[in-house]
Amino acid sequence: MSIETSFKNRLGKNVLFHEPLKNHVAYRVGGPADILVFPQTEEDLAWIGQEARTHAVPLTVIGRGTNLLVTDKGIRGITVSLEKAFKTIELLSEQSDDKVLVRAGGGVSKPELLEWAIQGGFTGLEFSSGVPGTIGGGIFMNAGTKYGCYGDVLTELRLFDFETGAKTFSRSEFHFGYREQTAVKNQLVLWATFELRRGEPTTIRAEVNRIIQERAEKQPLDYPSCGSTFKNPEGFSAGRLIEKAGLKGRTVGGAQISDKHANFILNKGNATAQDILDLIQIAKDAVQSQFGVKLECEVIILGT
Ligand SMILES: Cc1cc2nc3c(=O)[nH]c(=O)nc-3n(C[C@H](O)[C@H](O)[C@H](O)COP(=O)(O)OP(=O)(O)OC[C@H]3O[C@@H](n4cnc5c(N)ncnc54)[C@H](O)[C@@H]3O)c2cc1C
């Protein structure tokens, strides 16, 4: 049986073939996934892992695609998206000293978890105000802001390994640093448990609104992007270096280095992934030659 027939028989409407990934990522660019699959259960994941081995095709995991630049040729093999499942939020326990444990599925959206926490009066996730995407992507990237990151509040993690199945780990087993971590490599985040504290919903809401306002003043949020394109090199601001290199507003095709914040590369409407890749290279070359600083991408580039 062909891999396509096999997927269609097992997953029905939860699988798409030759699906343009620009429909599934924040940048709105990127070629097709050979197979884009929306698993509903751990059993689906185990079956997908088995199929990948049987047909010797690669597996790629994506969340909401808010930190992805998918090439114009797209992604070969099987792309697993948590867009449609693993979306449960649970209050696990309330401890005597105001601490609460909250578990969120890998497919839960960060803004949704934050809103849930505000309404429940749980403080600790305010750092994530304005950060899009899923909890799974947030753990993989150790996403965060100057106010904190997911590694700060994480206590437990359940990972699905396509070779060996699911396993639960405690936070202490891993290192979480600036947009990096040692927990998730070729696995998928099924859920994460966070330790939060009891707080006043109105105070939490006010802080979240303040951070969102602060971000809106500095960041160009009117066009598709992936947020910060580069990590800040130690001791420097990537945006400032690109600005000093004279690249604010520089365009290639439909892509532009934002003239509001130079670490954002925008899709102004009809950009290709290659336009964005070209701007990434231009920024890297200019910053290296003018300041001797090597820029490292924060955006993850996927595809052939
Ligand atoms: C406007 C804007 C503002 C942003 N601001 C910030 C910010 O302030 N701070 C910040 O840190 N980031 C920011 N980002 C980047 C992005 O939102 C984060 O990196 C986010 O955590 C990515 O989540 P995602 O679900 O979209 O993951 P994706 O972009 O889909 O994937 C990113 C990586 O995570 C992996 N991944 C995704 N889901 C899983 C899973 N369930 N299990 C295992 N691996 C997985 C993918 O394989 C990929 O390597 C911003 C992006 C935008 C568009």
The ligand as an SDF file (V2000), in Angstrom:
LIG
                    3D

 53 58  0  0  0  0  0  0  0  0999 V2000
    4.8960   38.6480   16.1820 C   0  0  0  0  0  0  0  0  0  0  0  0
    5.7680   37.6290   16.8480 C   0  0  0  0  0  0  0  0  0  0  0  0
    6.3410   37.9100   18.0630 C   0  0  0  0  0  0  0  0  0  0  0  0
    7.1660   36.9770   18.7080 C   0  0  0  0  0  0  0  0  0  0  0  0
    7.7010   37.2910   19.9020 N   0  0  0  0  0  0  0  0  0  0  0  0
    8.4540   36.3770   20.5490 C   0  0  0  0  0  0  0  0  0  0  0  0
    9.0030   36.6780   21.8350 C   0  0  0  0  0  0  0  0  0  0  0  0
    8.8080   37.7460   22.3910 O   0  0  0  0  0  0  0  0  0  0  0  0
    9.7620   35.7270   22.4310 N   0  0  0  0  0  0  0  0  0  0  0  0
   10.0090   34.5250   21.8600 C   0  0  0  0  0  0  0  0  0  0  0  0
   10.7000   33.6920   22.4650 O   0  0  0  0  0  0  0  0  0  0  0  0
    9.5080   34.2160   20.6330 N   0  0  0  0  0  0  0  0  0  0  0  0
    8.7400   35.0980   19.9810 C   0  0  0  0  0  0  0  0  0  0  0  0
    8.2310   34.7930   18.7480 N   0  0  0  0  0  0  0  0  0  0  0  0
    8.5980   33.5220   18.1060 C   0  0  0  0  0  0  0  0  0  0  0  0
    7.6300   32.3550   18.3650 C   0  0  0  0  0  0  0  0  0  0  0  0
    6.3350   32.8370   18.6790 O   0  0  0  0  0  0  0  0  0  0  0  0
    8.0910   31.4240   19.4690 C   0  0  0  0  0  0  0  0  0  0  0  0
    9.3530   30.8630   19.1950 O   0  0  0  0  0  0  0  0  0  0  0  0
    7.0950   30.2840   19.6930 C   0  0  0  0  0  0  0  0  0  0  0  0
    7.4450   29.6170   20.8700 O   0  0  0  0  0  0  0  0  0  0  0  0
    6.9990   29.2620   18.5630 C   0  0  0  0  0  0  0  0  0  0  0  0
    5.8730   28.4330   18.8290 O   0  0  0  0  0  0  0  0  0  0  0  0
    5.1520   27.6710   17.6340 P   0  0  0  0  0  0  0  0  0  0  0  0
    4.0970   26.7840   18.1870 O   0  0  0  0  0  0  0  0  0  0  0  0
    4.6970   28.6120   16.6140 O   0  0  0  0  0  0  0  0  0  0  0  0
    6.3450   26.7710   17.0930 O   0  0  0  0  0  0  0  0  0  0  0  0
    6.8110   26.6040   15.5700 P   0  0  0  0  0  0  0  0  0  0  0  0
    7.2300   27.9060   15.0330 O   0  0  0  0  0  0  0  0  0  0  0  0
    5.7740   25.8550   14.8130 O   0  0  0  0  0  0  0  0  0  0  0  0
    8.0840   25.6810   15.7580 O   0  0  0  0  0  0  0  0  0  0  0  0
    9.2570   26.1930   16.3290 C   0  0  0  0  0  0  0  0  0  0  0  0
   10.1560   25.0110   16.7060 C   0  0  0  0  0  0  0  0  0  0  0  0
    9.5230   24.2850   17.7610 O   0  0  0  0  0  0  0  0  0  0  0  0
    9.3620   22.9140   17.4040 C   0  0  0  0  0  0  0  0  0  0  0  0
    8.0800   22.4760   17.9510 N   0  0  0  0  0  0  0  0  0  0  0  0
    6.8690   23.0720   17.7910 C   0  0  0  0  0  0  0  0  0  0  0  0
    5.9230   22.3940   18.4800 N   0  0  0  0  0  0  0  0  0  0  0  0
    6.5530   21.3670   19.0780 C   0  0  0  0  0  0  0  0  0  0  0  0
    6.1420   20.2980   19.9310 C   0  0  0  0  0  0  0  0  0  0  0  0
    4.8720   20.1290   20.3140 N   0  0  0  0  0  0  0  0  0  0  0  0
    7.0680   19.4210   20.3440 N   0  0  0  0  0  0  0  0  0  0  0  0
    8.3640   19.5440   19.9850 C   0  0  0  0  0  0  0  0  0  0  0  0
    8.8280   20.5150   19.1800 N   0  0  0  0  0  0  0  0  0  0  0  0
    7.9320   21.4140   18.7370 C   0  0  0  0  0  0  0  0  0  0  0  0
    9.3950   22.8710   15.8820 C   0  0  0  0  0  0  0  0  0  0  0  0
    9.8890   21.6530   15.4330 O   0  0  0  0  0  0  0  0  0  0  0  0
   10.3520   24.0180   15.5590 C   0  0  0  0  0  0  0  0  0  0  0  0
   11.6850   23.5530   15.5910 O   0  0  0  0  0  0  0  0  0  0  0  0
    7.4020   35.7050   18.0920 C   0  0  0  0  0  0  0  0  0  0  0  0
    6.8210   35.4360   16.8580 C   0  0  0  0  0  0  0  0  0  0  0  0
    6.0010   36.3660   16.2370 C   0  0  0  0  0  0  0  0  0  0  0  0
    5.3620   36.0120   14.9210 C   0  0  0  0  0  0  0  0  0  0  0  0
  1  2  1  0
  2  3  1  0
  2 52  2  0
  3  4  2  0
  4  5  1  0
  4 50  1  0
  5  6  2  0
  6  7  1  0
  6 13  1  0
  7  8  2  0
  7  9  1  0
  9 10  1  0
 10 11  2  0
 10 12  1  0
 12 13  2  0
 13 14  1  0
 14 15  1  0
 14 50  1  0
 15 16  1  0
 16 17  1  0
 16 18  1  0
 18 19  1  0
 18 20  1  0
 20 21  1  0
 20 22  1  0
 22 23  1  0
 23 24  1  0
 24 25  2  0
 24 26  1  0
 24 27  1  0
 27 28  1  0
 28 29  2  0
 28 30  1  0
 28 31  1  0
 31 32  1  0
 32 33  1  0
 33 34  1  0
 33 48  1  0
 34 35  1  0
 35 36  1  0
 35 46  1  0
 36 37  1  0
 36 45  1  0
 37 38  2  0
 38 39  1  0
 39 40  1  0
 39 45  2  0
 40 41  1  0
 40 42  2  0
 42 43  1  0
 43 44  2  0
 44 45  1  0
 46 47  1  0
 46 48  1  0
 48 49  1  0
 50 51  2  0
 51 52  1  0
 52 53  1  0
M  END
$$$$
